[in-house]
Structure formats: structure tokens, C-alpha cells
């Protein structure tokens, strides 16, 4: 049964309702809290990116190509194609010795409003580096090149790096790889669907790898440290993932995914002794909406993320206040600036 997760009012009437499910799991595999169906299967989409970078980091790819923390964060990113992202991914490709033309992701318009205006005004045709997954694809190509593997088939499911990614993902999430549902992502890379419980467990392990092998634990810590140190490379200044990680000051790691998926990790000691993973899915997909400043943002995932963290008492009042533009509850206004209603979470974690 679908459960309401966010509702929008107009006057005294609930006009619209979004539905979804949540799983909160610690690194021992204990389901701490849930809402809706924690065993519901969903594609992680871009929330899978830290896991997709993991085998490359574990095999020493960061050191092999002398990549910086900033570049590792970009490998885990859904960047908004601000100029800082385009410059960084190009520099990364030069270090690795590959070309933008090697990427097999398609181009798309920037999410960064400044760059989008420039593209429109100067009639710039986006190239493959404009794809918000270009950092991930660059790291995948680096992984293949480091091991002397074919570059032209790096996205094929049977390619060794994709097989390594699937194996690492299934191990992190505590699920047999034969039970991981496969699909093709918007950037053409393989993507994974698993129960929310398992996705949350994977994130808990990423944040708290104490029971993993030394090599994998080290790789996990490199990834979470890079994402926390350079959150603007994971998304962009002003975007929710970036601002949440900045406000949480190293205690929270988060990564959005398309179609209403979000994954959040709490470092050990933030909510109990162990690391905690949070995964949720907005059933209707939570499409982004653009304002008059050409800034696009989803209306459900940021509010739900903050409400989960509020209910868990992970963020203090000052942190919540600094993130208030994202929710949990927001006043809704029309184009004339008149208040028409509110947007508010509609769930309580069990």
C-alpha cells in the first residue's frame, strides 16, 4: 500500500500528495526505522555513484593517476555543469590520458543557471563533458585504462570494470549479485535496483567500513572524505546535497538520484555507535521544477531528507535553520507573492 510522504495544501485543503517509502539501517544490518515498504525495490540511479567509484579507488586508481580529493568527489558526482565542473573534468581527463570523445554519455543542458544562460545566449552546443555524469564516466575510463582493458566497451555489462562494480555493490549492500536488478541509466551506464533496506545498508557500510577488508575500508573512507571535503563538486553550490553536507560538517554524506531516489549516510557516533544508511524513494519520481532565475530543484527529496534528519535529531536547530529554504515545511506562494498554502512532510518514522 502506498503511503503519503509529502503533501501540499491550498487554503485548508490538501491539494496534492506525494507517496514513498524509507529505510534506516545501521552497519550491523539492523533496520532502525522505516516508513512505507522498506523492502520495496527501486533503482538507485545516481545515488549509486559512490559505489561505482569504489573498485577503482580500491585498486589504487587515485594514487595511480595522482587524483586529488576534489577530483575523486567529481567521480562520485551529479554535477550541475558549472564552469568549475567542466574545468575539473577536463583536467582529470588530461591527467588520465583520455579524451572527452571517449565518454559514451550523451550531452545535455547545464543545471547550473549561470552556465545555462551562457549556453543559450552564446548558442553553445553542449558536449559530453556537460553530462552531469561525466566525472563518473571519466573515472570508469581511468579504471579501464589503468588495467589495460578496452575503452570502447567500458559500459558493457560484461566488461570487467562493470562486473567489478556490480560485485562491489552487491557485497556492500548485502545482497547476491544475481538478485540485483539491472537497467540502463540516463547516461548509458549500467544501474542497479535493490530493496531500500539493502541500499541503506550499503550506505551504512560506506560510512562505517570497520568490518570490511582493509583495502575496501580505506577506499570507503577516501570516498566519504572527498565528498564531505568538496560537496560543491558532488553537485553544486546552492544545491541541496552540497548544502546539507556543508551544514553537517563531515557527519552526513548524501547523494541524490533521479526519479525520486535519495541516499544519506551518517558517520559512526552521529546516531548511535555505528554508521547509519538512509534510503528513500518518492514513488512519483519527484521531477524538478525551474524558477524564474533558471534554477531547477525538486520539491520532495530535500524536504523529506531534512524531516528524516529532524526526526532522528541528527541536525541541531542552527543547522536546520541554515537549510530552511529546502524544508522540511515550506510556505507556498503564487506569482504575485501571495501565500497559497504549505508544503509539509506527511510521515512519521516507525
Secondary structure, 3 states (H helix, E strand, C coil): CCCEEEEEEECCEEEEEEEEEEEEEECCCCEEEEECCCCCEEECHHHHHHHHHHHHHHCCHHHHCCCCHHHHHHHCCCCCCCHHHHHHHHHHHHHHCCCHHHCCCCCCCCCCHHHHHHHHHCCCCCCHHHCCCHHHHHHHHHHHHHCCCCCCCCCCCCCHHHHHHHHHHHHHHCCCHHHCEEEECCCCCEEEEEEHHHHHHHHHHHHCCCCCCHHHHHHHHHHHHHHHHCHHHHCCCCCHHHHHHHHHCCCEEEEEECCCEEEEEECCCCCCCCCEEEEEEECCCCCCEECCCCCEECCCHHHHHHHHHHHCCCCCHHHHHHCHHHCCCEEEECCCCCEEEEEEECCCCC
